[in-house]
Amino acid sequence: MRIVGLTGGIASGKSTVSSMFKYNHIPVVDADIIARDVLKKGTGGYKRVVAAFGPDILQDDGQVDRLKLGRIVFSDASKRQILNRLLAPYISSGIFLEILKLWIKGHNVIVLDVPLLFEAKMDKWTKPIVIVWVDPDTQLQRLIERDNSTEEDARNRINAQMSLDLKRSQADIVMDNTGSLEDLQERFREVLLLVKRPLTWTEFWLSRDGALLALLGVVIGVLAVKKIFSIL
């Protein structure tokens, strides 16, 4: 099984690339969706976060106000670390479960879409690692326009993440998204060919089909040995 790591930064265009993979029938495990699920009212993550940050982060319906919580943690590194520490076990478990479901279904290639791929040390699970990169000025301008936020808020959110240049230096494949959507689509077609290339032997043995073949080999071997001993 090939697990492709997809990462980037806020407003870099990672979600657009993630959608391109889905459109081309490559299943995507989206860490942002899992993170939203573990914060839903009544979950273990919800209870721990509310206990740590207080009821002021809740909306009238009792759900976590993600924008309010975001403003708190993006402006305070210590509180951001607390949030990450509280939710990390739930998010990791959710990601593992989704990968397991896709493995059982027999998918040979999946994409693991994680904004904090390197920060969470999940890069060790993935190969190759694809980063969607933009230059700092483009990232800032796109974020301000997308969220209608102030420059200060936008900078706080960008600075709360590992820099795109540092991520770029650790990635296997770089998708430069400073140009047009058409440019990004053209680059994606190149990346798709790399992602869909035949599995290596290691990847094959980690796939469901590889595991079943290995199990079949063991069973045949055991039966053969039994037959030999019965003859002797």
Secondary structure, DSSP 8 states (H G I E B T S, - for coil): -EEEEEEE-TTSSHHHHHHHHHHTT--EEEHHHHHHHTTSTTSHHHHHHHHHH-GGGB-TTSSB-HHHHHHHHHT-HHHHHHHHHHHHHHHHHHHHHHHHHHHHHT-SEEEEE-TTTTTTTGGGG-SSEEEEE--HHHHHHHHHHHHT--HHHHHHHHHTS--HHHHHHH-SEEEE-SS-HHHHHHHHHHHHHHHTS---HHHHHHSHHHHHHHHHHHHHHHHHHHHHHHH-
